[in-house]
Amino acid sequence: MCIIFFKFDPRPASKNAYRLILAANRDELFTRPSKAADFWGTNNEILSGLDLENGKEGGSWLGISKRGKLAALTNYMEGLQSPDAQGRGFLVSNYLMEKDLDSYSYLKKVSAEGNLYNGFNLITADFKAKQDTVCYYGNRGGPEPIHLKSAGVYGLSNSLLDTPWKKLLKGKRHFTSVVNNQTLSSEGLVQELLNVLNNEELNTPDPAQESQGECYSRSMIEALSAVCVKTRDYGTRTNTVILIDTDGNVTFTERTMLNCDPSKWSTSSYQFQLEG
């Protein structure tokens, strides 16, 4: 499970505005092995965390490349999971390495093979000098990818894009109030977005989420109703904030749990400029 909020504005009017503001949580078993965000790939051109679970090494949940490719993944809440399904994390990694296909064409290819995976949502984007593009596909939704043509604020949890779960609506309102605050420095913006991601307030009852997650225990559904999920051995392990400004400068901040210990966290930040 995960949650993503993002504001997409491909041609911001203000010089101080951002083409993309993204804030995301990765929720996972604390014991699942993974690597914190760092550069990898040819000439260290890709920045992401990596899954290290046996058989799924090299998959990811969120990343960006210096060539302007970005991908982000959430799982779809459902009961029956096929143990033979393809690893969903490779959908992110493969796109970040993609040389030929743009974001929509890649999702079109993925949609033709959507039945090979357990439920997922995938955002892919291209940030280029002349045009920015963000696209979405969920293999439990419509058959075709969606090109997000309108600038605006979007939210994605463990149902389809902008499904109005209470946690998503509340988090989206909080996110929107932060990104609309013109007085914040970039450092202040990142800190406020981390506060959005670490809101542990439960958003129950929520009939829509409960209906989709009817296979889960009541205590787990309650825990999953928070933007920041906390249980004894599962929950929010990573917060990520990505900013892309009008000149293509990227700030990537990751706050990640250390040694499966919810009381120990490390924060790292990377800055670079998109190529081209």
HUVEN-V410628 format. One record per backbone hydrogen bond with DSSP energy under -1.0 kcal/mol. NH is the residue of the N-H (numbers start at 1). CO is the residue of the C=O. E is the energy in kcal/mol with one decimal. If there is no record, write none. Layout:
nh:NH co:CO e:E
nh:NH co:CO e:E
This chain:
nh:3 co:25 e:-1.5
nh:4 co:156 e:-2.8
nh:5 co:23 e:-2.8
nh:6 co:154 e:-2.3
nh:7 co:21 e:-2.8
nh:8 co:152 e:-2.5
nh:9 co:19 e:-2.7
nh:17 co:14 e:-1.3
nh:19 co:244 e:-2.2
nh:20 co:244 e:-1.6
nh:21 co:7 e:-1.9
nh:22 co:242 e:-2.5
nh:23 co:5 e:-2.9
nh:24 co:240 e:-2.7
nh:25 co:3 e:-2.7
nh:26 co:238 e:-2.5
nh:27 co:1 e:-2.0
nh:28 co:235 e:-2.6
nh:30 co:233 e:-2.3
nh:32 co:29 e:-1.3
nh:35 co:50 e:-3.2
nh:38 co:48 e:-1.7
nh:40 co:46 e:-2.7
nh:44 co:41 e:-2.2
nh:46 co:40 e:-2.5
nh:47 co:64 e:-3.1
nh:48 co:38 e:-1.8
nh:50 co:35 e:-1.9
nh:51 co:59 e:-3.3
nh:52 co:33 e:-2.4
nh:56 co:53 e:-2.6
nh:58 co:51 e:-2.5
nh:59 co:56 e:-1.9
nh:60 co:89 e:-1.9
nh:63 co:71 e:-2.2
nh:64 co:47 e:-2.2
nh:65 co:69 e:-2.5
nh:66 co:45 e:-2.8
nh:68 co:65 e:-1.9
nh:70 co:125 e:-2.0
nh:71 co:63 e:-2.2
nh:72 co:123 e:-2.1
nh:73 co:61 e:-2.6
nh:74 co:121 e:-2.1
nh:76 co:119 e:-1.8
nh:77 co:158 e:-3.1
nh:85 co:82 e:-1.2
nh:86 co:116 e:-2.6
nh:91 co:88 e:-1.8
nh:93 co:89 e:-1.8
nh:94 co:90 e:-2.9
nh:96 co:92 e:-2.2
nh:97 co:93 e:-1.4
nh:106 co:102 e:-2.5
nh:107 co:103 e:-1.9
nh:108 co:104 e:-2.3
nh:109 co:105 e:-1.9
nh:110 co:106 e:-2.5
nh:111 co:107 e:-2.9
nh:112 co:108 e:-1.1
nh:113 co:110 e:-1.6
nh:116 co:113 e:-2.1
nh:117 co:114 e:-1.4
nh:121 co:74 e:-2.8
nh:122 co:137 e:-2.7
nh:123 co:72 e:-2.9
nh:124 co:135 e:-2.0
nh:125 co:70 e:-2.3
nh:126 co:133 e:-2.5
nh:127 co:68 e:-2.4
nh:128 co:131 e:-1.2
nh:133 co:126 e:-2.8
nh:135 co:124 e:-3.1
nh:136 co:146 e:-2.5
nh:137 co:122 e:-2.0
nh:139 co:120 e:-1.5
nh:141 co:138 e:-1.8
nh:146 co:136 e:-3.5
nh:148 co:134 e:-2.4
nh:149 co:147 e:-1.6
nh:152 co:8 e:-2.0
nh:154 co:6 e:-2.9
nh:156 co:4 e:-2.7
nh:162 co:155 e:-2.8
nh:163 co:160 e:-2.1
nh:165 co:163 e:-2.5
nh:169 co:165 e:-2.5
nh:170 co:166 e:-2.7
nh:171 co:167 e:-2.2
nh:172 co:168 e:-2.5
nh:173 co:169 e:-2.1
nh:174 co:170 e:-2.1
nh:175 co:171 e:-2.8
nh:176 co:172 e:-2.6
nh:177 co:173 e:-2.2
nh:178 co:174 e:-1.6
nh:179 co:175 e:-2.6
nh:180 co:176 e:-1.5
nh:181 co:178 e:-1.6
nh:182 co:180 e:-1.1
nh:184 co:181 e:-1.2
nh:189 co:185 e:-2.8
nh:190 co:186 e:-2.2
nh:191 co:187 e:-2.1
nh:192 co:188 e:-2.4
nh:193 co:189 e:-2.3
nh:194 co:190 e:-2.1
nh:195 co:191 e:-1.6
nh:196 co:192 e:-1.8
nh:197 co:193 e:-2.1
nh:198 co:194 e:-1.2
nh:199 co:196 e:-1.2
nh:210 co:206 e:-2.7
nh:211 co:207 e:-2.4
nh:212 co:208 e:-1.8
nh:213 co:209 e:-2.1
nh:214 co:211 e:-1.0
nh:216 co:213 e:-2.3
nh:221 co:217 e:-2.5
nh:222 co:218 e:-2.3
nh:223 co:219 e:-2.0
nh:224 co:220 e:-2.6
nh:225 co:222 e:-1.1
nh:226 co:223 e:-1.3
nh:228 co:199 e:-2.4
nh:231 co:234 e:-1.6
nh:235 co:28 e:-1.8
nh:236 co:229 e:-2.7
nh:237 co:26 e:-2.9
nh:238 co:26 e:-1.4
nh:239 co:255 e:-3.0
nh:240 co:24 e:-2.6
nh:241 co:253 e:-2.6
nh:242 co:22 e:-2.5
nh:243 co:251 e:-2.4
nh:244 co:20 e:-2.3
nh:245 co:249 e:-2.2
nh:248 co:245 e:-1.8
nh:250 co:272 e:-3.7
nh:251 co:243 e:-2.3
nh:252 co:270 e:-2.9
nh:253 co:241 e:-2.9
nh:254 co:268 e:-2.8
nh:255 co:239 e:-2.8
nh:256 co:266 e:-2.8
nh:257 co:237 e:-2.6
nh:258 co:264 e:-2.8
nh:261 co:258 e:-2.2
nh:264 co:261 e:-2.3
nh:266 co:256 e:-2.4
nh:268 co:254 e:-2.7
nh:270 co:252 e:-2.6
nh:272 co:250 e:-1.8
nh:274 co:248 e:-2.8
nh:275 co:66 e:-3.3
